[in-house]
Amino acid sequence: MVSDIEIMNKGIRCLLEKLGVVETERFIAVINKEKFDYTKWQRERFDHMSPEEFNEAAVAYSTDNPFCRKEQ
């Protein structure tokens, strides 16, 4: 099982790689300020999709996102 610290470290590395330092800091500030509810956000994002559209989006994300693959 991955520890919370390991998950946080991986998350920060992903943000830094994709956003850079300044935008990573902005992202964290927004999350802290807005009382962000990830589950609600995802539900609002995906509820309008059909199962087929959701599957296509999941496959595309998995293909495009290198962080989806397990580290060896």
SERO-4910 file (N, C-alpha, C, O; in steps of 0.05 Angstrom, whole numbers):
BEGIN
 pado doro    nc1    nc2    nc3   cac1   cac2   cac3    cc1    cc2    cc3    oc1    oc2    oc3
  Met    A     17    -24      0      0      0      0     18     25      0     38     26     14
  Val    A     10     44    -16     26     69    -18     18     88      4     -6     91     10
  Ser    A     37    100     17     31    118     39     21    145     29     24    152      5
  Asp    A      8    160     47     -2    186     39     20    205     30     17    220     11
  Ile    A     43    203     42     66    220     35     75    213      6     81    231     -9
  Glu    A     76    187      0     84    179    -27     64    189    -48     72    198    -69
  Ile    A     39    187    -42     18    197    -60     21    227    -64     19    237    -86
  Met    A     26    242    -42     29    271    -44     54    278    -61     53    296    -77
  Asn    A     75    263    -57    100    268    -72     95    263   -102    104    279   -118
  Lys    A     82    241   -108     76    236   -137     58    257   -148     62    266   -171
  Gly    A     38    265   -133     20    286   -143     34    312   -148     30    325   -169
  Ile    A     51    321   -130     66    346   -133     85    344   -157     87    363   -173
  Arg    A     98    321   -160    115    317   -184     99    319   -210    108    332   -229
  Cys    A     76    308   -211     58    309   -234     51    338   -240     53    348   -263
  Leu    A     42    352   -219     35    380   -222     58    397   -232     55    413   -251
  Leu    A     81    394   -220    105    409   -228    112    404   -257    119    422   -272
  Glu    A    111    378   -265    118    371   -292     99    384   -312    107    394   -333
  Lys    A     73    383   -306     53    392   -325     48    422   -323     42    435   -344
  Leu    A     50    434   -299     42    462   -296     65    481   -291     64    504   -296
  Gly    A     87    470   -280    109    487   -272    105    497   -243     83    492   -231
  Val    A    124    510   -232    124    517   -203    102    537   -197     86    533   -179
  Val    A    100    559   -212     81    580   -206     52    570   -208     36    574   -190
  Glu    A     45    556   -230     18    546   -233     11    524   -214    -12    521   -206
  Thr    A     31    508   -205     27    488   -185     19    502   -159      0    493   -145
  Glu    A     33    523   -152     27    538   -127     -1    550   -129    -17    550   -110
  Arg    A     -8    561   -152    -35    572   -156    -57    550   -153    -77    554   -140
  Phe    A    -52    526   -165    -70    504   -163    -75    497   -134    -98    494   -125
  Ile    A    -54    494   -119    -56    487    -90    -71    508    -75    -88    502    -58
  Ala    A    -65    534    -81    -79    556    -67   -109    555    -73   -126    559    -55
  Val    A   -117    550    -98   -145    548   -106   -159    525    -91   -181    528    -81
  Ile    A   -146    502    -91   -157    479    -77   -162    485    -48   -183    478    -37
  Asn    A   -143    497    -35   -145    504     -7   -167    525     -2   -182    523     18
  Lys    A   -168    544    -19   -187    566    -15   -216    558    -21   -234    567     -7
  Glu    A   -220    542    -41   -247    536    -51   -261    513    -36   -283    506    -43
  Lys    A   -248    500    -17   -260    477     -4   -268    457    -25   -291    448    -27
  Phe    A   -249    450    -42   -253    434    -65   -263    406    -58   -251    393    -41
  Asp    A   -284    397    -72   -294    370    -68   -290    355    -95   -305    358   -114
  Tyr    A   -269    339    -96   -261    325   -120   -283    307   -130   -289    306   -154
  Thr    A   -296    293   -112   -318    274   -120   -341    289   -133   -351    280   -154
  Lys    A   -349    311   -122   -371    327   -133   -362    338   -161   -378    338   -179
  Trp    A   -337    348   -163   -327    358   -188   -328    337   -210   -337    342   -232
  Gln    A   -319    313   -203   -318    291   -223   -347    283   -230   -352    278   -254
  Arg    A   -365    283   -211   -393    275   -217   -405    296   -236   -418    289   -255
  Glu    A   -400    322   -231   -411    343   -249   -398    341   -276   -411    346   -297
  Arg    A   -373    333   -277   -359    330   -302   -369    307   -319   -371    309   -344
  Phe    A   -375    284   -307   -381    260   -322   -410    251   -322   -417    234   -337
  Asp    A   -427    263   -305   -455    254   -304   -470    256   -330   -488    240   -335
  His    A   -463    276   -346   -477    280   -371   -469    260   -393   -481    260   -415
  Met    A   -448    245   -388   -437    227   -409   -452    200   -409   -460    190   -388
  Ser    A   -454    189   -433   -464    161   -435   -442    143   -426   -418    151   -425
  Pro    A   -448    118   -420   -427     98   -414   -406     96   -436   -382     93   -430
  Glu    A   -415     98   -461   -396     95   -483   -377    119   -484   -353    116   -488
  Glu    A   -388    144   -480   -371    168   -479   -352    167   -456   -328    175   -459
  Phe    A   -361    158   -433   -344    156   -409   -321    137   -415   -298    142   -408
  Asn    A   -327    114   -427   -307     94   -433   -286    106   -453   -262    102   -449
  Glu    A   -295    119   -473   -277    132   -493   -259    152   -479   -235    153   -484
  Ala    A   -270    168   -461   -254    188   -447   -234    174   -429   -211    183   -427
  Ala    A   -242    153   -416   -223    138   -398   -200    126   -413   -177    127   -405
  Val    A   -207    114   -436   -186    101   -453   -167    123   -463   -142    119   -463
  Ala    A   -178    145   -473   -161    167   -483   -143    178   -461   -119    183   -466
  Tyr    A   -153    181   -437   -137    191   -414   -115    172   -408    -92    180   -404
  Ser    A   -122    146   -407   -102    126   -400    -79    125   -421    -56    121   -414
  Thr    A    -87    129   -446    -67    128   -468    -49    153   -467    -25    151   -471
  Asp    A    -61    176   -461    -46    201   -461    -31    207   -436    -12    224   -436
  Asn    A    -38    195   -414    -27    202   -388     -6    182   -379    -13    159   -372
  Pro    A     20    189   -379     40    170   -371     39    162   -342     51    142   -334
  Phe    A     26    178   -325     25    172   -297      4    151   -290      1    142   -267
  Cys    A    -11    142   -310    -30    120   -306    -17     93   -304    -27     74   -292
  Arg    A      6     91   -316     20     65   -316     34     60   -289     45     79   -277
  Lys    A     34     35   -281     47     28   -256     77     31   -259     89     24   -279
  Glu    A     89     42   -237    118     44   -237    130     16   -232    118      0   -217
  Gln    A    153     11   -244    165    -15   -240    189    -13   -222    202    -33   -216
***
